[in-house]
Amino acid sequence: MQRRTFNLSLLAGFVASAGGSAHAASTAEEALQPDLTRYATQEISVGGQTIRVRAYEGLPTVAKAVEPGYQALNLYIPEAYFQGGSIEGFTARTAPIFLPNGVGGYMPAKPGTLTNRMPGPPGQAPAPSASAMALARGFVVAAPGARGRTLQAADGRWTGKAPAAIVDLKAAVRWLRHNADRLPGNTERIVSNGTSAGGALSALLGASGNHPDYDAELRTLGAAPGRDDVFAVSTFCPITNMAHADEAYEWQFEGLREYRNVAISMLDFRVQRKEVVGQLSEAQLGLSAEMRKAFVAYVNALGLKAPDGSLLALDPNGQGTLREHIAALLQVSAQQALDGGRDMSDAPWLRIQGGRVQSVDFSAYARAVGRMKAQPAFDGFSLETGENQLFGDARTDKRHFTPFSLRHTTAADSTLADAGTVKSMDAMQQLLDARSQVSRHWRIRHGSVDRDTSLAVPTLLAAAARQRGAAVDLALPWGRPHSGDYELDGLFDWAVAAVR
């Protein structure tokens, strides 16, 4: 398919015809065309460099929005691209597009701004936002919003349940291609980014390109026609594979009774954090064993492979090449930290000799990191989790999404989300579906002490993407908890190399 390219003379003509006045769109086509005379000029500083940017904010991405404040994007374009200039060798025609979503916990997310950033270490100033760094490296930034699980209309209908968030992100990608000849940026070089649930959505965007499962929802919203595949995916600690995430959690934390979590609440408009310590009962340990057995069967049925071509499998006791592969990833991470001068005395699960990490005791690792979540971790028996709320529908706030939890439910009148809805939010299932177009480049980061989901989740995700022919960069950064948008130089070195 021939790509439409940004044309400076076309832009000049479009701006002149707009005349600087706002007017109501009479057709869906006009509703999806931005008024390019309406922008603000912003300046950002990154590494001592000041970049002048045109900011187009609150641009609708669908013609029939259900939640207009979320079904929109903010577009940031270096001023240099309107003056015939270049940044790091990129021009208005070739500049890649950075597509960061700000979703966390599958909650609603407004379009991101240039000041949105992850907090830095205690006592240190926050690092530049990923979007600011992207602009400094020559990217156009398109930051989409997305509906989430808590949104409810005045008539009582829930408007942000699955698959609303991924549909909104796909609509944003289609909007970009729809306007490819009006704005700078190469829509064949879109790089998606997200963290946690947003990381899962970034992965899903890369796994489900142009899949027909979403067409009906997109048509109903008046999304632009066309493609919604993206070129590359960056995902930090993706909370994904919901159909098997509970099983993976029990596999990793086998036999651990105690769990420690932090409950967050509001008191007098102040955030309160309280550690919650619990113990699994004998009955729960029995259910945990059932789930581990189911995970073994799931992994072995996948038939996925490690980068060296070896089969990722597990024996009936949960041992095997998948476990060994994850341990090897931890070993690489530990060696990098050791080489960087890190004191490793707090990691007795490592065997270190002669300045080299010789081996990893995975069971001891799991005990040292500790279990964070009760059982089950995601599809709660009493419908108590955010994921239960995600899989509600227009009239039902919360539903189960695994047959296992439905069988053991303690909630009155509980129901099960249909398999199609669960698949619509599952990057793993989409990667295994030949009808999807998969991103060519993947960068997956999951911290070595991240306990929000099992290390098996990103590892299997990486293997499934490789099986579809993608180039995959997977790492478990040492000492990192559940977090994202760190080591931005590395992220954009990877992104620039991928899009060249």
ZAPAPA-974697 format. One record per residue (C-alpha): x negated, y, z. Coordinates in pm, whole numbers, plus 32768, in hexadecimal, padded with zeros to 4 digits. Example, Ala and Ser with C-alpha at 12.3 -4.5 7.8 and 13.67 -1.06 7.14 Angstrom:
BEGIN
7B327E3E830C
7AA97F9682CA
This chain:
BEGIN
800080008000
7F7781537FA1
7F46823B80C9
7FCB839D80B9
7EBB84938110
7EC485E581B9
7EBF870180C0
7E59885F812C
7F15890B8012
804E883D8059
803788A581C7
801B8A148166
814E89F8808C
821089408198
81BC8A4682A0
82168B6581B6
83668ACB8161
83B18A9682D3
83968C0F8306
83558BE18479
84C78BC084CF
85698A97857A
868E89F984C8
876688CC850E
871087968446
8830873B8363
87B485E18316
86F284CF83C7
85D4850F82D5
85BB867B8340
85DD861C84B0
849A85578496
83D3866D83ED
8318875484DD
832488CC84C2
81B0890A8498
81CD8A7C84EA
82248A2A8651
80ED89D48713
801A8A528831
7EA38A7A8829
7DE589CC893F
7C7689AF8994
7BD888848A3E
7A7888538ABE
79CC87018AAC
785C86D98B01
781788498AD7
78C688518987
79FA892C8957
7AFA88B88859
7C15898E87D6
7D5288C3879F
7EA988F98708
7FAC886287F1
80FB87F58761
81C3877F888C
831786DD88B9
833786618752
84638574872D
8401841F86A8
856483A48660
8693845085CB
878E83BC86C3
86DB83CA8811
8779832C8943
868383D88A2F
85F28501896C
84F4855E8A77
844E840B8A52
848683BC88E3
838E84C18872
821884F4884D
811586018888
802586358768
7ECD86D28797
7DF587258669
7C9C87C68668
7CAE891F85CA
7B7F88C084F7
7C5B87DC8425
7D31890383B6
7BFB89C4834C
7B5D88B68273
7A6788568387
79F387088410
79AB86668561
78B48545857A
78D985168405
7A568501840C
7B2985F2833E
7C9A8645832F
7CCC851E8241
7BF6842182FA
7C2984788469
7CA48347852A
7DD3836B860C
7DC5831D8780
7F1882A68803
7F12829F8983
804D82428A41
807482A58BAD
815681878C1A
811E80F38D74
81F17FE88E1A
82D67FE48CE9
8361812F8D6B
83CB824C8C83
82A8831B8C01
82B584778B6B
81C584C48A4D
806584F18AD1
7FA586388ADC
7E3586898ACB
7E2286AB8C46
7EAF85508C91
7D8C84888D18
7D3583698DFD
7CB283DA8F54
7B3983C98F82
7A7C832890A5
7AAB83CB91FD
79E1850A921C
79AA852D90A8
7A58860B8FAD
7B4985568EC6
7AB684E68D7E
7B3B857F8C3B
7C8084E58BC8
7C6D83DB8ABC
7D2C84C589D3
7C3385DF8A08
7B1484F289C7
7BC38476888B
7BDC85D98803
7A6C8614884A
7A1984DD877F
7AE685538654
7C3084A0868D
7D8885358663
7E4F84E887A0
7FBB847B878C
803E843988EC
8198839688E3
8296837E89F8
836182468A3C
849C81E98AF4
847D81118C2B
853880288D12
85D5812B8DFD
8683820B8CFD
87FD82178D16
88FB82E18C50
8A1783A88CEA
8B0F82948C8E
8A4881978D57
899D80E88C35
882F80958C62
876D812A8B40
860680BD8B77
86147F458B9B
85487E5A8AC1
84F37E8889A9
8528800389BA
83BD80618A07
831D7FA288E9
842D801587F9
83DB817F8852
826881468815
82B080A586C6
838D81CC866C
826882B586BA
818581F185D0
828B81FF84BD
82B0837784F9
813B83A684C3
814482ED8377
827F83A58311
81C184EE833B
8071847382BB
8066856D819C
80C18693827C
7FC08674838F
7E50862283BA
7DFE84BF8420
7DD1836C837E
7F01829983CE
7E458162835F
7D5A81968487
7E4181AC85B4
7DA3813D86FE
7E9980EF8815
7E40810B8987
7EEA80C18AD4
7EBD80438C38
7F787F3C8D02
80DC7F2F8C76
806180338B7D
7F447F468B2B
80407E338AEE
81007F1B8A05
7FC07F7B894F
7F757E08891E
80DB7DC888B1
80C57EE087B3
7F907E398725
802B7CDE872E
817F7D268692
813C7E068568
82657E1B8478
83167CFA8523
84877CE384C1
84F47CA7862A
84F27E1F8666
858F7E9A8523
86F77EAE859F
869A7F7F86D0
85C4806885FD
86DB809B84FE
87D780E58611
86F481F68699
86BA82908544
854682458542
8488828F8404
8481816E830E
833580C882CB
821D80198384
81CB801384F8
80877F4C84FD
7F4F7FEA8596
7DE47FB7853A
7D467F838690
7DAD7F4687F9
7D117FB28941
7DB57F168A70
7D567F358BDC
7DD47E298CD1
7F0C7DCE8C07
80337D528CD4
80B47C6B8BC5
810E7B018B76
82377B1E8C60
82BA79C48C08
818379248CA0
80E77A328D7E
817579968EBD
80DD78478E64
7F8C78E58E14
7F8D79998F63
7FC878579025
7EB677AB8F5C
7DB478B48FB5
7E1178D29126
7E4977609166
7E7B770E92D6
7E6278759355
7F7378B89453
7F2C7A1E94B2
7F7F7B4093CF
7F337CAF9407
7FE47DC4934F
801D7F37937A
81867FA89393
81BF810C9318
82E681DB938F
834B834893BE
837B83F09511
83D08561951E
835C858193B3
820984EC9407
818383A9937B
815782A4948A
807781739458
808A804A9541
7FD57F009525
80BE7DD69520
802B7C89958F
80ED7B49955C
80C879D09558
815078D59460
822977CC9500
81FF765794CE
8325766293DD
828077779315
813A76B69304
81FF75949275
82957675916B
813D77009127
80C375A090D5
81E475768FDF
818676BB8F34
8017765C8F18
807C75168E72
815575D98D7A
803176C38D30
7F4D759F8CDC
804E751F8BE3
8079767A8B4E
7F0476B68B1D
7ECC75608A80
7FF07590898F
7F5F76DB8911
7E2A763A8879
7D66777F888F
7BEC77938878
7ACD784E891B
79E779268843
78F877FF881D
7A0F772B8788
7A45764C88B7
7BAA75F98916
7C3976B48A42
7CE175A48B0E
7D2675338C74
7D3373DE8D18
7E51737A8E02
7D9574128F28
7D7A75658E7F
7C09753C8E2E
7B7F754F8CCE
7AF5762A8BBE
7BE377518BF5
7B6E77698D5C
7A0377488CEF
7A3078558BE5
7ABE794D8CE2
79A478FB8DD4
78AB79428CBC
794D7A968C7F
79287AE58DF2
77BF7A728DE1
77757B628CC3
78197C7E8D83
77557C2D8EBE
760D7C1E8DFE
764B7D748D67
768F7E018EC1
75587D588F4D
74837DE08E32
750D7F398E82
748D7F258FE7
75D37EC29090
75B97E1D91E7
76657CCC91BA
765B7C5D9325
77D47C89933C
780A7B799237
77A77A2F92DE
7863797491CE
774079C090E4
760578EE90DC
74E579DB908F
7381796B9060
72557A228FD1
73227B548F78
74177A888EAC
757D7A288EF7
756E78AE8ED6
76DA784F8F12
783078BA8F91
790377FA908E
7A5A78539005
7B1D77CC9131
7A4278949220
7A6F79C4913F
7BEA79A9915B
7BD5798C92D6
7AED7AB992EB
7BC37B95920C
7CFE7B2692BE
7E627AF99258
7F257C3D9232
80857BD091DA
81857AEE927A
820D79C191C2
828379D990B4
81B47B079052
828F7B928F3B
83E67AEC8F1A
84547B139082
85537A1E910B
861D7B3F919D
85EF7C1C9066
850C7D00912F
83FE7D51902E
83DA7E628F2C
83CA7D578E20
851F7CD58E8A
85A17E368E51
84F17E4B8D01
85B37D1F8C80
87097DA18CDF
87F57E138BCE
88E17F358B8E
89D47EC08C9C
88EF7DF98D83
87D47E988E45
870A7D5E8E8F
86EE7C038DFD
860B7AD88E13
852E7A928CE7
84AE79338D30
858777FC8D55
84B477998E85
851378CC8F4E
867E78B18EE4
8686774C8F6D
860077C790BB
86B4791590C8
873279A3920F
87E77AC39165
895F7AC0913F
89E87ABA8FDC
888B7AAB8F46
88637A748DD0
87497A268CE0
86CE7B148BD3
86E87A778A7B
85AE79E389E3
85AA7AE588CB
859A7C0789C0
847F7B638A82
83C17B26893F
83F57C9088D5
831A7CFD89FC
82177BE889E1
80D77C24891C
80797AB3893E
81B67A368897
81987B3B8786
802F7ADB8740
80A179748711
81AF79DF8619
812B79E584B4
822A7AEE844F
81727BFE8512
80547CCE8487
7F3C7CD08587
7E447DE985CA
7CE97DA48543
7C297E1B8676
7C6F7DDF87E8
7BC07E638920
7C3E7DC28A62
7BC37E2B8BBB
7C337D8D8D04
7B757DE28E45
7AC87CC78EFB
7B857D12903F
7CD57D5D8F9C
7DD67C83904E
7F117D038FA6
7F147BDE8EB4
7E3E7AAD8E72
7CFA7ACA8DAE
7D8C79BC8CD0
7E827AB98C40
7D877B9C8B8C
7CAD7A6F8B39
7DC579B98A83
7E337AFE89E0
7CD57B298953
7CCE79C288D6
7E1F79E88829
7DAE7B28877C
7C6F7A7A8706
7D44795E8680
7DF87A5D85A7
7CAC7AD28518
7C737C0785ED
7B217C7D866B
7B417C7687E6
7A6C7D2088F2
7AD17C908A46
7A247CE48B8E
7A687CD98D06
79B77E158D86
790F7DDB8ED4
79BD7E5D900B
7ADA7EFE8F4E
7C367EE58FEA
7D7A7F118F2B
7D2C804C8E64
7CE980D78D0B
7C4A81E48C34
7AF381B08CCD
79A481A28C16
7A3582818B06
78ED829E8A4C
78F481278A19
7A61812C89B3
7A2A823188A4
78E0819E882E
79A9806087ED
7ACA8120874E
79EC81EC8666
793180B485F5
7A7B800385B5
7B14811684DD
79E281678409
